[in-house]
Amino acid sequence: MTAIAFASNAARRTRPVLVYLLAVFVGAGAFLYPFWLPSTSLPNTAHAGDAPLVAAIVGGLVVGAIALEVRRGTMNGATVALLGVLAAVAGLLRLLGLPGGGNGIFFLIVLAGAAFGARFGMLLGLCAMAVSAVITGGIGPWLPFQMLALAWMGGLAGVIGLGTARLAPRVEVLVLAAYGWVWGFLYGAIMNLWFWPFTRDGGALSWDPSLGLAQTVHHYWSFYVATSLAWDAASALTNAVLILLTGAVLMRTLRRFAHRLDPVVELLPLDQPVATA
């Protein structure tokens, strides 16, 4: 294989990864950029002007990632169909009102991400939240931020799944339940950041540009404890219980599908030589 062909092949392999990394960095920037601006330049309504732009960028990255995966052959029609089915099921599960304000969308994202991998988990998180917003009528400036947070949950579940795949099924379910419990708090803490910098009442729970990092963290922690901790604790418990109850069966089923879809033949250009034994 020539150096040019090797470089071309390496570029094709890294393009999808770069799209996912771009989604992570764009998402982090969308959440954090208000902290870098003076409070006088922030609008009164959180992300009133830039939410459509963030949504468009996130949607474009999803389409681009799927297109690159299909073009490489690492995703095929069956994989895309399965992604759509799981996104629809997760979106419908959000309609289930569970005790303490929990819902059923998170546990499926965790289990599917662990079974199918980080990239699939990210795509599933993005698509599932978009579907659930359409179903529940929850479309607003918060939606792209919900999509990003859920994508990070699914993507990291895929990383965790690389290690838990070697464990006994019961131990794996316990690890994933602990992961879902932690993310019950993390999701709420991340989502608060989409609007918290815009609440500037000068109190001990609000953000002020004059605050240092330690003071900002202290103010945010006080805000989180006062407004979100109890709610997120219920959500975390719901995640853990649902994974404990369904994890063994669902992981076995999802992994069976994952093995049937893998390995996927990677498509190469016609002019690229194929190595032979």
C-alpha positions in Angstrom: 0.0 0.0 0.0 1.5 3.4 -1.0 2.0 6.2 1.4 -0.7 8.3 -0.4 -3.2 5.4 -0.2 -2.4 4.8 3.5 -2.9 8.5 4.3 -6.2 8.5 2.4 -7.4 5.5 4.2 -6.4 7.0 7.6 -8.3 10.2 6.7 -11.4 8.2 5.9 -11.1 6.4 9.2 -10.7 9.6 11.3 -13.4 11.8 9.6 -16.3 10.2 11.5 -14.4 10.4 14.8 -13.7 14.1 14.2 -17.4 14.7 13.6 -18.2 13.2 17.0 -15.4 15.2 18.7 -16.7 18.3 17.0 -20.2 17.6 18.5 -18.6 17.3 21.9 -16.7 20.6 21.6 -19.5 22.5 20.0 -21.8 21.3 22.8 -19.4 22.3 25.5 -19.0 25.7 23.9 -22.7 26.2 23.6 -23.2 25.5 27.3 -20.2 27.5 28.6 -19.8 30.5 26.3 -22.2 32.7 28.4 -19.7 32.5 31.3 -17.1 34.2 29.1 -19.3 37.2 28.3 -20.1 40.3 30.5 -23.5 40.0 32.1 -24.7 43.2 30.4 -24.4 41.5 27.0 -26.5 38.5 27.9 -30.2 38.6 26.9 -32.9 38.2 29.5 -34.1 34.9 28.0 -31.7 32.0 28.0 -30.3 31.3 24.5 -33.2 33.2 22.9 -31.2 34.0 19.8 -28.7 31.2 19.4 -30.7 28.1 20.2 -31.9 27.7 16.6 -28.2 27.9 15.4 -27.1 25.4 18.0 -30.0 23.1 16.9 -29.0 23.5 13.2 -25.3 22.7 14.0 -26.2 19.7 16.1 -28.6 18.4 13.4 -26.0 18.9 10.7 -23.5 16.9 12.7 -25.9 14.0 13.2 -26.6 13.8 9.5 -22.9 14.2 8.7 -21.9 11.5 11.1 -24.5 9.0 9.8 -23.6 9.8 6.2 -19.9 9.2 6.9 -20.5 6.0 8.8 -22.7 4.7 5.9 -20.2 5.7 3.3 -17.4 3.9 5.1 -19.6 0.8 5.6 -19.4 0.9 9.4 -23.1 1.5 9.4 -25.6 -0.1 7.0 -29.3 0.0 6.5 -30.0 -2.4 9.3 -27.9 -0.3 11.8 -29.6 2.9 10.7 -33.0 1.2 11.1 -32.1 0.0 14.5 -31.0 3.4 15.5 -34.4 4.8 14.4 -36.3 2.1 16.2 -34.4 2.6 19.5 -34.7 6.4 19.2 -38.5 6.1 18.7 -38.9 3.6 21.7 -36.8 5.8 24.0 -38.8 8.9 22.9 -42.0 7.1 23.8 -40.6 5.9 27.1 -40.3 9.5 28.1 -44.0 9.7 28.3 -44.0 7.3 31.2 -44.5 9.2 34.4 -42.6 7.4 37.1 -42.4 8.1 40.8 -40.3 11.1 41.8 -40.5 12.7 38.4 -38.4 10.1 36.6 -38.9 8.8 33.1 -37.9 5.9 31.0 -35.7 7.5 28.4 -32.4 7.4 30.2 -32.0 3.7 31.1 -32.4 2.6 27.5 -29.8 5.1 26.3 -27.3 3.7 28.9 -27.9 0.1 27.9 -27.9 0.6 24.2 -24.8 2.8 24.4 -23.0 0.1 26.4 -24.1 -2.6 23.9 -23.4 -0.8 20.6 -20.5 1.5 21.5 -19.8 5.2 22.0 -20.6 6.5 18.5 -23.9 4.7 18.4 -24.7 5.9 21.9 -24.1 9.5 21.0 -26.3 9.3 17.9 -29.0 7.5 19.9 -29.0 10.2 22.6 -29.3 13.0 20.0 -32.0 11.3 18.0 -34.0 10.0 21.0 -34.3 13.4 22.6 -35.3 15.0 19.3 -38.0 12.3 18.9 -39.3 12.7 22.5 -39.5 16.5 22.0 -41.7 16.0 19.0 -43.9 13.5 20.8 -44.2 15.5 24.0 -44.4 18.9 22.4 -41.2 19.9 24.3 -39.6 21.9 21.5 -37.9 25.0 22.7 -34.5 26.7 23.2 -33.6 24.0 25.7 -33.9 21.1 23.2 -30.5 21.2 21.6 -28.9 21.3 25.0 -31.0 18.3 26.1 -29.9 16.5 23.0 -26.2 17.2 23.7 -26.4 16.1 27.3 -28.2 12.9 26.4 -25.6 12.3 23.6 -22.8 12.5 26.2 -24.6 10.1 28.4 -24.9 7.6 25.6 -21.4 8.1 24.3 -19.8 7.6 27.7 -22.0 4.5 28.3 -20.3 3.1 25.1 -16.9 3.7 26.7 -18.0 2.0 29.9 -19.5 -0.9 27.8 -16.0 -1.7 26.4 -14.9 -2.7 29.9 -18.2 -4.2 31.2 -18.4 -6.6 28.2 -15.7 -8.7 29.9 -17.5 -8.9 33.2 -20.1 -11.4 34.4 -23.6 -10.3 33.3 -24.8 -9.5 36.8 -21.7 -7.5 37.6 -22.1 -5.6 34.3 -25.6 -4.7 35.2 -24.5 -3.4 38.6 -21.8 -1.3 37.0 -24.3 0.1 34.4 -26.9 0.8 37.2 -24.2 2.7 39.1 -23.4 4.6 35.9 -27.1 5.4 35.4 -27.4 6.6 39.0 -24.5 9.0 38.6 -25.9 10.3 35.4 -29.2 11.1 37.1 -27.3 13.8 38.9 -24.9 14.7 36.0 -27.7 15.3 33.5 -29.6 17.6 35.8 -26.4 19.5 36.7 -25.4 19.9 33.1 -28.9 21.0 32.0 -29.0 23.7 34.6 -26.0 25.4 32.9 -28.1 26.2 29.8 -30.0 28.8 31.7 -28.2 29.5 35.0 -25.8 32.2 33.7 -28.9 34.2 32.5 -30.5 34.4 36.0 -28.8 37.4 37.5 -30.6 38.6 40.6 -27.4 39.4 42.5 -28.2 36.7 45.2 -26.0 33.9 46.5 -27.6 31.5 44.0 -26.9 33.5 40.8 -23.8 34.0 38.6 -21.8 37.2 38.4 -18.9 37.8 36.0 -16.9 39.3 38.9 -16.8 36.0 40.7 -13.7 33.8 40.6 -13.8 30.1 39.7 -14.2 28.9 43.3 -16.9 31.4 44.0 -18.7 30.5 40.8 -18.6 26.8 41.7 -19.9 27.6 45.2 -22.8 29.7 43.9 -23.7 27.0 41.4 -23.6 24.3 44.0 -25.9 26.3 46.2 -28.2 26.8 43.3 -28.2 23.1 42.4 -28.8 21.9 46.0 -31.7 24.4 46.4 -33.4 23.7 43.1 -32.4 20.4 41.5 -30.8 18.0 43.9 -33.9 16.3 45.2 -35.4 16.0 41.7 -32.2 14.6 40.3 -31.9 12.1 43.2 -35.3 10.7 42.3 -34.2 10.5 38.6 -30.9 8.8 39.6 -32.8 6.2 41.6 -35.2 5.6 38.8 -32.3 5.0 36.4 -30.6 2.6 38.7 -33.8 0.6 39.5 -34.8 0.3 35.8 -31.4 -0.9 34.8 -31.3 -3.4 37.6 -34.7 -4.8 36.6 -34.2 -4.9 32.9 -30.5 -4.8 32.3 -29.7 -8.5 32.2 -32.4 -9.3 29.6 -31.9 -6.1 27.5 -28.1 -6.3 27.4 -28.3 -9.9 26.2 -30.7 -8.9 23.5 -28.9 -5.8 22.4 -25.6 -7.5 22.4 -27.0 -10.2 20.2 -28.1 -7.6 17.7 -24.7 -5.9 18.0 -22.9 -9.1 17.2 -25.1 -9.7 14.1 -24.3 -6.3 12.8 -20.6 -6.7 13.5 -18.2 -7.0 11.8 -19.3 -4.6 9.1 -17.2 -4.6 5.9 -15.5 -1.3 5.4 -15.9 0.0 1.8 -12.7 1.0 0.1 -12.2 3.0 -3.2 -11.8 0.9 -6.3 -8.3 2.2 -7.0 -7.0 1.2 -3.6 -5.1 -2.1 -3.4 -6.4 -4.7 -1.1 -3.8 -6.5 1.1 -3.7 -10.3 0.6 -2.3 -13.0 2.8 
